[in-house]
Amino acid sequence: MYITKREGNEAPQQLSYIRKFGCKAYTLAFDIQESQSETKESHFSWTEVQFDATPPTYGEIVAAIIRGRYSADDVEAITNNYLLDGSEIHTQEWRAMQQWRKDAKELAKSVLSLME
């Protein structure tokens, strides 16, 4: 699995694949953000994960989406800060991370249905 940040002038396809040794190697684009440049042209940024030449499992897709936004260090810091003092800012960070985890699970389910 390989996670990268991408940018471009066209929106990415959410799920694509290429054939490697007769197997589909999937690429998933998510967290797609659109903005406009000074010339009023659309500009896109997104996170992309490339899976090996075997279909990814539900768990692998969920983990990739979460890691696309939160590193292991980020998860540990957010969780520990929330547990340590529970201040408003740490509670908001923790809730945002939990919401992203829920969103990742929903996206993974829809991606798996597209792969069928």
N, C-alpha and C positions, 0 to 999 in steps of 0.2 A: 504494500500500500504506500502511495506517495501523495502527499498533500501539498498543494501550492496555491498561492494567491495569483489571480489573473486579472487582466484588464483588457478592454477592447471597445470598439465602436459598435459592435453588434452583440445582442443578447446571446448567451451560450445556450446550446441545447442541454436540457437538464440531464439526460442520460444518453450516452452514445457508447459505441464499442468499435474495436478493430479486431481482426482475427489474428491470433498468434498461434502458430502451429495447429491450426484448425479449431482453436477454442476462442471464445469471445473474451476479450480483455475490456472490461467496462471502465468508463470515466463518468463520474457524477459531478455535476456543477450545482452548487447550492449557495445560499446566503447572497443571492444576486441583488446588487444595488444599482439603480439607475440614477444618473445625474446628468446635468447639461453643462456643456462647456460654454465659454464666453461667446462662442459663435452659434450658440443654441443647438448644437449637435448633441445627440444622445451619447453618453459614455457609460460603460458598464464596468463594474468590478464584482468579482465573485471568488469563491473558494472552490477548488477543484481537487478531487481525489481520484487517483488512478489505481485500479485493483489489478492483481495478477491475472493470469490467463485462466482463472477458474471463477465461476459465478460467486460473488461475495454472499456471505450469510447475513441474516438480519442483524446479528450482533456486530459483525464487522462494519456494516453500513452505519449503524448507530454510533459506534466508537469513532469512526472516521469523521462523521458530522460533528460530534462533540469536540474532537481534537482539532477540527478545522477552526474552531473559535477559542477553545480553552486548552492550553497545554496541561500536562500532568501537574506541573508546578503551580499553574493558575488555580486548578481545582483544589489542590492541597492548601494553598494560601487562602482562598475564599472560604473553604470549609473551616479551616482553623480560626480565621478571623471571626467568622460567624459564631463558632462555638466558644471562643475566648471571651468576647465581650458583647456580642449581639447588638452593637450600636446600629443606628438607623442606616448608615451608609453600608455597613457590612451585611445587614439584613437585606438591603436592596440588591447588593451584588449577588448574594446567595440565591435570592428569589429569581433574579434574571438568569442565573446559571441553571436553576431547576426548570425554569420555563423552556430554556434552550434544549435541555435534555428531553422534555416532553415533546417539543417540536421535532427533535431529531428522530424520535421513535415513530411519530406520525409520517414524517418524510420517508423513513426507511420502509414502512409498510407500503406506501404508494410506489416507491422505486421497485420493490420486489414484485408488485403487481404489473409494472411495466416490463419487467424482465421475463414474464411468463409467456 
